[in-house]
Amino acid sequence: MIVLVEASAVLVSTVISGVALRRIISRESRSIADYGIVLLWLFNGLPILLDLTVGPPDYGIWPWFSYLEIAVSNEAVRLTYAAYYTVLMLVLAAYSHHWHRRHSVGPELMYVASNSSVFRGPMLLAISILPFLLVLMSGNVQAFLEYGDLSSRVSGGIYDLIFASELIGIFAFFCWYFEERVQNSNLLVLLLYSGAILWVDGKRYLIATILLVCWYFYMNSRKVVRISMRKVAVAAAAVAVLFGGFYVWYSQQYKTVDLTWDGVYLAARTDFGRDDVTKFVLYREIVEERPILEYRGASMLSSVLVFVPRSVWPAKPYPHYRYLTAALYGTSVLSIPAGMTPSILETSVANFGVGLGMAACCVILTAICRLADGTRSVPRRVLYLILLAALLTQSLDAVLGVLMVLGLGFAPRFAAASMMRSRRYGH
């Protein structure tokens, strides 16, 4: 029964993601939802396929994952997760189909230059180097001479500033790089900037973000050439080999992973899959009836009110990943030894419960897609794409910088609308 349900989930979602991927590569995609579908398949659907074919990882290799092993092997949890994932896929596919049917014809998006009064021209370059300026101001520049995780080199407020500025910097750089007036946008410049920002952060998720942003700008610029499935397959294979080699090296150097098949497989599944943490939260909700949060909405509230100092609100909730990690490791939010990476799938369930959480996740993802598809600005669509990718793979705190930039973009519209209302009513 369980295997049949999981196999059906994989089959349905693979067909859906295949259609979305074909649209993206052929430049027929008119909705950000297609990108969300592919990302959802990679991080939440592919792990189900691997469980059915290769087999689940041996969580017993790392004793601190013993609780996780119990959760992912529970039958009720597996059934609920497969249903949750399938519903999300069907909702995004239905939205994408509806959008493409309504917008099957019309002018194609083409990025020439940023129309923003701030994010344009030389200012884009200035914003793109902001993370590096913050590193110089951190007072711990020497720590950045060696590769490592950002959190191991700086902490406190400067960590939050550098972390929040990285996605903004990447966005600004590619806005500049793909502007038509930029004549020296060669591959070396792109590789140098990407390598530098990856060195500062030390996290591998930025690689996927950089590739995603670069791809979207390229596919919507006049620099694009004819794309074939064969070229995409060759490029994807090359990237996979290079990234695989880097991942093995990184795991050996910084994570002390046992370089056996079981060790690397477990590390890769826990690093890149978001199925295990979602199943863990579902286990706490369904089986143990013991939510990981102190109260519903706690970590959502923490993200919304992140700028309220704890001195003003001592009982302010902590970031979501702390509750997730503390529940998994059986410790307090203040004494976690590391941090498990969450996603919007389990964050929604933890904050709103199983049924309402699933519905909330569907609403959040489709709302982002609708907002992105409703704009004719390629840079603004890229911001929504970064937001969508971050929510599917990271903590809510990772998107605060992007949300701020999106908010700044809405400010002139609200101001203009207010002025028009004032003139209309003679104020």
C-alpha positions as CSV (number, residue, x, y, z in Angstrom):
1,M,0.0,0.0,0.0
2,I,2.7,2.5,1.1
3,V,5.0,1.6,-1.8
4,L,2.1,2.0,-4.3
5,V,1.2,5.4,-2.9
6,E,4.8,6.6,-3.0
7,A,5.3,5.2,-6.5
8,S,2.2,7.0,-7.7
9,A,3.4,10.3,-6.1
10,V,6.7,9.9,-7.9
11,L,5.1,9.0,-11.2
12,V,2.6,11.9,-11.1
13,S,5.1,14.5,-10.0
14,T,7.8,13.4,-12.5
15,V,5.3,13.8,-15.4
16,I,4.4,17.3,-14.0
17,S,8.0,18.4,-13.5
18,G,8.9,17.0,-17.0
19,V,6.3,19.2,-18.6
20,A,7.5,22.2,-16.6
21,L,11.1,21.6,-17.4
22,R,10.3,21.3,-21.2
23,R,8.6,24.7,-21.0
24,I,11.6,26.2,-19.2
25,I,14.2,24.9,-21.7
26,S,12.1,25.7,-24.8
27,R,11.5,29.3,-23.4
28,E,7.7,28.6,-23.5
29,S,7.3,29.0,-19.7
30,R,5.4,32.1,-18.7
31,S,5.0,31.2,-15.0
32,I,7.5,31.1,-12.1
33,A,5.4,28.1,-11.0
34,D,7.3,25.9,-13.5
35,Y,10.5,26.6,-11.6
36,G,8.8,25.9,-8.3
37,I,7.6,22.5,-9.6
38,V,11.1,21.5,-10.7
39,L,12.6,22.6,-7.4
40,L,9.9,20.8,-5.4
41,W,10.6,17.6,-7.3
42,L,14.4,17.9,-6.7
43,F,14.2,18.5,-3.0
44,N,11.1,16.6,-2.0
45,G,10.2,14.2,-4.8
46,L,13.6,12.8,-5.8
47,P,14.2,11.5,-2.2
48,I,11.0,9.4,-2.5
49,L,12.3,8.0,-5.8
50,L,15.7,7.2,-4.1
51,D,14.0,5.5,-1.2
52,L,12.1,3.2,-3.7
53,T,15.1,2.4,-5.9
54,V,18.4,2.9,-4.0
55,G,16.9,2.6,-0.6
56,P,16.7,4.9,2.4
57,P,19.9,6.1,4.0
58,D,21.4,4.4,7.1
59,Y,20.6,7.1,9.7
60,G,22.3,4.9,12.3
61,I,25.7,6.0,11.0
62,W,25.2,9.2,12.9
63,P,23.6,8.5,16.4
64,W,22.1,12.0,16.6
65,F,19.8,11.1,13.8
66,S,18.2,8.1,15.5
67,Y,15.0,10.2,16.2
68,L,14.9,11.1,12.5
69,E,15.2,7.4,11.5
70,I,12.1,6.6,13.6
71,A,10.1,9.3,12.0
72,V,10.9,8.6,8.3
73,S,10.1,4.9,8.7
74,N,6.7,5.4,10.2
75,E,3.9,4.3,7.8
76,A,1.4,6.9,8.7
77,V,4.0,9.6,8.2
78,R,5.1,8.2,4.9
79,L,1.5,8.2,3.6
80,T,0.8,11.7,4.8
81,Y,4.1,13.0,3.3
82,A,3.4,11.4,-0.1
83,A,-0.1,12.9,-0.1
84,Y,1.1,16.3,1.0
85,Y,3.8,16.4,-1.7
86,T,1.4,15.2,-4.4
87,V,-1.2,17.8,-3.5
88,L,1.4,20.6,-3.7
89,M,2.5,19.4,-7.1
90,L,-1.0,19.2,-8.4
91,V,-1.9,22.7,-7.1
92,L,1.2,24.2,-8.7
93,A,0.6,22.3,-11.9
94,A,-3.1,23.4,-12.0
95,Y,-2.1,27.0,-11.4
96,S,0.6,26.9,-14.1
97,H,-1.8,25.3,-16.6
98,H,-4.4,27.9,-15.9
99,W,-1.9,30.7,-16.3
100,H,-0.5,29.4,-19.6
101,R,-4.0,28.9,-21.0
102,R,-4.9,32.5,-20.2
103,H,-1.5,33.9,-21.4
104,S,-0.7,31.7,-24.3
105,V,0.0,34.7,-26.5
106,G,1.5,38.1,-25.8
107,P,4.9,39.9,-25.8
108,E,7.8,37.8,-24.6
109,L,9.7,39.1,-21.5
110,M,13.1,40.5,-22.5
111,Y,15.5,42.1,-20.1
112,V,17.4,45.1,-21.4
113,A,18.1,47.2,-18.3
114,S,16.7,47.7,-14.9
115,N,14.0,50.4,-14.7
116,S,14.4,50.9,-11.0
117,S,15.4,54.3,-9.7
118,V,17.9,52.6,-7.3
119,F,18.8,49.1,-8.8
120,R,20.3,50.3,-12.0
121,G,23.6,51.0,-13.8
122,P,26.7,51.5,-11.6
123,M,24.6,51.4,-8.4
124,L,24.0,47.7,-9.1
125,L,27.7,47.1,-8.9
126,A,27.9,49.1,-5.7
127,I,25.1,47.0,-4.1
128,S,26.7,43.7,-5.4
129,I,29.9,44.3,-3.4
130,L,28.0,45.1,-0.2
131,P,28.7,41.7,1.4
132,F,32.4,42.2,0.9
133,L,32.3,45.6,2.4
134,L,30.5,44.2,5.4
135,V,33.3,41.5,5.7
136,L,35.9,44.3,5.8
137,M,33.8,46.0,8.5
138,S,33.4,42.8,10.6
139,G,36.7,43.2,12.4
140,N,37.5,39.5,11.6
141,V,38.8,39.7,8.1
142,Q,41.6,37.2,8.8
143,A,39.0,34.5,9.4
144,F,37.9,34.9,5.8
145,L,41.3,34.0,4.5
146,E,40.3,30.3,5.0
147,Y,37.3,28.6,3.6
148,G,34.5,27.9,6.1
149,D,31.0,28.5,7.1
150,L,29.9,32.1,7.7
151,S,28.6,31.4,11.1
152,S,32.0,30.0,12.2
153,R,33.7,33.3,11.3
154,V,31.4,36.0,12.5
155,S,28.4,36.2,14.8
156,G,25.7,38.5,16.1
157,G,24.5,41.5,14.2
158,I,27.3,41.5,11.6
159,Y,26.5,37.9,10.7
160,D,22.8,38.8,10.1
161,L,23.8,41.7,7.9
162,I,26.3,39.7,5.8
163,F,23.8,36.8,5.5
164,A,20.9,39.1,4.4
165,S,23.1,41.0,1.9
166,E,24.3,38.0,0.0
167,L,21.1,37.3,-1.9
168,I,20.7,41.0,-2.5
169,G,24.2,41.2,-3.8
170,I,23.7,38.2,-6.1
171,F,20.5,39.8,-7.5
172,A,22.2,43.1,-8.1
173,F,25.2,41.6,-9.8
174,F,23.2,39.6,-12.3
175,C,20.9,42.6,-12.9
176,W,24.1,44.5,-13.9
177,Y,25.7,41.5,-15.7
178,F,22.8,41.0,-18.1
179,E,22.1,44.7,-18.9
180,E,22.6,45.3,-22.6
181,R,24.9,48.3,-22.1
182,V,27.4,46.1,-20.2
183,Q,30.0,45.2,-22.8
184,N,32.5,43.3,-20.6
185,S,30.0,40.7,-19.2
186,N,32.3,37.8,-20.0
187,L,32.3,34.5,-18.2
188,L,35.4,35.3,-16.1
189,V,33.7,38.2,-14.4
190,L,30.7,35.9,-13.6
191,L,32.9,33.2,-12.2
192,L,35.0,35.5,-10.1
193,Y,32.0,37.1,-8.4
194,S,30.3,33.8,-7.9
195,G,33.4,32.3,-6.4
196,A,33.9,35.2,-4.1
197,I,30.4,35.3,-2.7
198,L,30.5,31.5,-2.2
199,W,33.8,31.9,-0.3
200,V,32.2,34.4,2.0
201,D,29.1,32.4,2.7
202,G,30.6,28.9,2.8
203,K,27.2,27.2,2.2
204,R,26.5,25.1,-0.9
205,Y,22.9,26.2,-1.3
206,L,24.1,29.5,-2.8
207,I,25.5,27.5,-5.8
208,A,21.9,26.4,-6.7
209,T,20.7,30.0,-6.2
210,I,23.4,31.5,-8.4
211,L,22.7,28.9,-11.2
212,L,19.0,29.6,-11.0
213,V,19.3,33.4,-11.1
214,C,21.8,33.2,-13.9
215,W,19.7,30.9,-15.9
216,Y,16.5,33.0,-15.6
217,F,18.3,36.2,-16.6
218,Y,20.0,34.5,-19.5
219,M,16.8,32.9,-20.8
220,N,15.1,36.3,-20.7
221,S,17.9,38.4,-22.3
222,R,19.0,39.1,-25.8
223,K,22.2,37.2,-25.2
224,V,20.4,33.9,-25.3
225,V,21.2,31.5,-28.1
226,R,19.3,28.5,-29.3
227,I,19.0,26.0,-26.5
228,S,18.6,22.3,-27.1
229,M,17.8,19.5,-24.7
230,R,21.1,17.9,-25.6
231,K,23.1,21.0,-24.6
232,V,21.2,21.3,-21.4
233,A,21.8,17.6,-20.6
234,V,25.6,18.0,-21.2
235,A,25.8,21.2,-19.2
236,A,23.8,19.6,-16.3
237,A,26.0,16.5,-16.3
238,A,29.2,18.7,-16.2
239,V,27.8,20.8,-13.3
240,A,26.7,17.6,-11.5
241,V,30.2,16.1,-11.8
242,L,32.0,19.3,-10.7
243,F,29.6,19.8,-7.8
244,G,29.8,16.2,-6.8
245,G,33.6,16.4,-6.6
246,F,33.3,19.7,-4.6
247,Y,30.8,18.1,-2.2
248,V,32.9,15.1,-1.4
249,W,35.9,17.3,-0.8
250,Y,33.8,19.7,1.4
251,S,32.3,16.8,3.4
252,Q,35.7,15.3,4.1
253,Q,37.3,18.6,5.0
254,Y,34.6,20.3,7.1
255,K,32.0,17.6,8.0
256,T,34.2,14.6,8.8
257,V,32.0,12.4,6.7
258,D,33.0,8.8,6.3
259,L,33.9,8.5,2.6
260,T,32.0,5.3,2.1
261,W,28.9,5.0,-0.1
262,D,26.7,4.8,3.0
263,G,28.4,7.9,4.6
264,V,28.3,10.1,1.5
265,Y,24.7,9.0,0.7
266,L,23.5,9.8,4.1
267,A,25.3,13.2,4.1
268,A,23.8,14.1,0.7
269,R,20.3,13.1,1.6
270,T,20.3,15.1,4.8
271,D,22.0,18.1,3.2
272,F,19.9,18.3,0.0
273,G,16.6,16.5,0.7
274,R,13.8,18.2,2.6
275,D,11.8,15.1,3.0
276,D,13.3,14.0,6.3
277,V,12.7,17.2,8.2
278,T,9.1,17.3,6.9
279,K,8.5,13.7,7.9
280,F,10.0,14.4,11.4
281,V,7.6,17.3,12.0
282,L,4.7,15.2,10.7
283,Y,5.7,12.5,13.1
284,R,5.7,14.9,16.0
285,E,2.3,16.1,15.0
286,I,0.5,12.9,14.0
287,V,2.1,10.2,16.1
288,E,3.4,11.9,19.2
289,E,0.9,14.8,19.1
290,R,3.8,16.9,20.5
291,P,4.4,20.0,18.2
292,I,8.0,21.3,18.0
293,L,6.9,24.9,18.7
294,E,5.9,26.4,22.0
295,Y,2.7,27.6,20.4
296,R,1.2,27.8,17.0
297,G,2.6,30.5,14.8
298,A,5.7,31.0,17.0
299,S,8.4,30.8,14.4
300,M,6.3,32.7,11.8
301,L,6.0,35.5,14.4
302,S,9.7,35.4,15.0
303,S,10.4,36.0,11.3
304,V,7.9,38.8,11.0
305,L,9.1,40.6,14.1
306,V,12.8,39.8,13.6
307,F,13.8,43.5,14.1
308,V,12.2,43.7,17.5
309,P,15.1,43.4,20.0
310,R,15.0,40.7,22.6
311,S,15.7,43.3,25.3
312,V,12.2,44.8,24.4
313,W,10.5,41.4,24.1
314,P,12.4,38.8,26.2
315,A,9.9,36.1,25.3
316,K,10.3,36.6,21.5
317,P,10.3,33.2,19.7
318,Y,13.6,32.0,18.2
319,P,14.3,31.3,14.5
320,H,12.5,28.2,13.3
321,Y,15.6,26.1,12.6
322,R,16.4,26.3,16.3
323,Y,13.1,24.6,17.3
324,L,13.5,22.0,14.6
325,T,17.1,21.1,15.6
326,A,16.3,21.2,19.3
327,A,13.4,18.8,18.9
328,L,15.5,16.5,16.7
329,Y,18.5,16.4,19.0
330,G,16.4,16.4,22.2
331,T,17.9,19.6,23.6
332,S,17.0,23.2,24.2
333,V,16.9,25.9,21.5
334,L,19.8,27.6,23.2
335,S,22.1,24.6,23.3
336,I,21.8,23.1,19.8
337,P,25.1,21.7,18.5
338,A,24.4,22.5,14.8
339,G,21.4,23.6,12.7
340,M,19.0,21.4,10.6
341,T,17.8,23.2,7.5
342,P,14.0,23.6,7.3
343,S,11.7,24.4,4.4
344,I,8.3,25.9,4.0
345,L,6.7,22.5,3.9
346,E,7.5,21.6,7.5
347,T,7.5,25.2,8.7
348,S,3.8,25.5,7.7
349,V,2.9,22.3,9.4
350,A,4.8,23.2,12.6
351,N,3.1,26.6,12.8
352,F,-0.5,25.8,11.8
353,G,-0.9,22.0,12.3
354,V,-1.2,19.3,9.6
355,G,-4.4,20.2,7.8
356,L,-4.2,23.9,8.0
357,G,-0.4,23.8,7.5
358,M,-0.7,22.0,4.2
359,A,-3.4,24.4,3.0
360,A,-1.2,27.4,4.1
361,C,1.8,26.0,2.2
362,C,-0.3,25.7,-1.0
363,V,-1.6,29.3,-0.6
364,I,1.9,30.7,0.1
365,L,3.5,29.1,-2.9
366,T,0.7,29.9,-5.3
367,A,0.6,33.5,-4.0
368,I,4.3,34.0,-4.7
369,C,3.8,32.6,-8.2
370,R,0.9,34.9,-8.8
371,L,2.7,38.0,-7.7
372,A,5.7,37.0,-9.8
373,D,3.6,36.3,-12.9
374,G,1.7,39.5,-12.5
375,T,4.8,41.7,-13.1
376,R,6.4,42.5,-16.5
377,S,9.8,43.2,-14.8
378,V,12.4,40.5,-15.2
379,P,14.4,41.7,-12.1
380,R,11.3,41.7,-10.0
381,R,10.4,38.2,-11.2
382,V,13.9,37.1,-10.3
383,L,13.4,38.4,-6.7
384,Y,10.2,36.3,-6.5
385,L,12.1,33.3,-7.9
386,I,14.8,33.7,-5.2
387,L,12.1,34.0,-2.6
388,L,10.4,30.8,-3.9
389,A,13.7,28.8,-4.0
390,A,14.7,30.0,-0.5
391,L,11.4,29.1,1.0
392,L,11.6,25.6,-0.5
393,T,15.1,25.0,0.7
394,Q,16.0,27.3,3.6
395,S,14.7,29.0,6.8
396,L,12.4,32.0,6.7
397,D,15.2,34.1,8.0
398,A,17.1,33.6,4.7
399,V,14.6,35.6,2.7
400,L,14.3,38.7,4.9
401,G,16.7,40.7,2.6
402,V,14.7,39.8,-0.5
403,L,11.5,40.7,1.2
404,M,12.9,44.1,2.1
405,V,13.9,44.8,-1.6
406,L,10.5,43.7,-2.8
407,G,8.9,46.0,-0.2
408,L,11.0,48.9,-1.4
409,G,9.8,48.2,-4.9
410,F,6.2,48.5,-3.8
411,A,6.8,51.8,-1.9
412,P,6.8,54.1,-5.0
413,R,3.6,52.4,-6.2
414,F,1.8,53.1,-2.9
415,A,3.1,56.7,-2.9
416,A,1.9,57.3,-6.4
417,A,-1.5,55.7,-5.7
418,S,-1.9,57.9,-2.6
419,M,-1.1,61.0,-4.6
420,M,-3.7,60.1,-7.2
421,R,-6.3,59.6,-4.5
422,S,-5.4,62.9,-2.9
423,R,-5.8,64.7,-6.3
424,R,-9.0,63.0,-7.1
425,Y,-10.7,64.0,-3.8
426,G,-9.1,67.5,-3.8
427,H,-6.8,66.9,-0.7
